Amino acid sequence: MIIIFYYYLCLRIVKSRKMERSNKEEQILVSITGLDRPGLTASVMGILARYEAQILDIGQADIHSTLSLGILIRIDEAHSGQVLKELLFKATELGVNIGFSPITDDEYEEWVGRQGKNRYILTLIGRRLTAAQLEAAAKVMADQGVNIDSIRRMTGRQSIRRPQQNSRACIEFSLRGTPDRRKTQAQLMKLSAEMGFDFSLQLDDMYRRMRRLICFDMDSTLIQTECIDELAIRAGVGDQVKAITESAMRGEIDFKESFTRRVALLKGLDVSVMKEIAENLPITEGVDRLMAVLKRCGYKIAILSGGFTYFGEYLQHRYGIDYMYANELEVDDQGKLTGRYLGEVVDGHRKAELLKLIAQVEKVNLAQTIAVGDGANDLPMLSEAGLGIAFHAKPRVVANAKQSINTIGLDGVLYFLGFKDSYLGEEGRVG
């Protein structure tokens, strides 16, 4: 009785629309929810195909085998009642719920008109994500009049029985609207700091989908140390050099000046210590995975470092990196550091220049470039790149970068580029 009543209710809705219209075709939104199973979509499409229905829009999501399918069709009015009846009985046979909503021409055209609005991608990352974090981010977008078109999980499913220390969670929102970018960025940054998640808000254009060149800082980005500090410890001037390094990374003194002062303190150190340091560099969490994916997908990769060529070359050979620019220490005939360097210092300005130069050589639009770094001397290249990401960065850098990663490893960059774990064959992995 319920099915028959629902069927006649659908027919009455459709007939009432026919009386109001002079057109011979109409739009109907078909909504299906329930337990997913192979062949469900084919069964529905088979019915629609018999009556030559036009598909104006379609979307489907599947969460833990629970299906949500929406199909907007345009169909001859003479056939619509029969189509609804067949769909209703098919839904009963399959054990799913089905609903029908008539869509007027004006409603449809208004929907078409919204296609001209800007599209954005908001990515949230953390060790884990909570409803409170998603609510806060969604409210920021709602306050800006931005609509959420779709939401998808980027990371693999996480085990609750075998939680991993280096787990990660990522959710991506597809947005439509025109937010105040500066105000939205500031609000999201405030939430990020207060609630412990990372975010990226990007215009969803062709450049975002076609990134080709990525440039990394080395010290405290690819590796979890500053090589000059390691050298200084072995030269017995660790505290002095570390104080200058931290001041430079905070942007309190000019990088070139601080670099010159630090290198001078290394005078007399035997170069043999470099090999021992290089072979024991603490690689940042996620670097191995990130490099493997980038190489597999054809990205050009560069190290642009204010550190030293010896260590940059070690990483270049380890990961097959395409370009490496860093500073070269001068060595005397006895194999001792002279306290001087050779050539031009790779400072912040030089990093930005090198990014543009490599992009030109590789024939890559700057909008297709990515830069990742942690220090004040990375800000020029972060600003120049199409996507600049501050990684576990100093407060000044986070405040000036549009994207930042502070909660997980360097492979979090992959999610900002739109990669899903399932794309990489990692759907069920964690850690």
Summary of the structure (lengths in Angstrom):
residues: 431
radius of gyration: 28.2
end to end distance: 52.4
largest distance: 98.2
contacts: 1393
relative contact order: 0.11
helix: 45%
strand: 26%
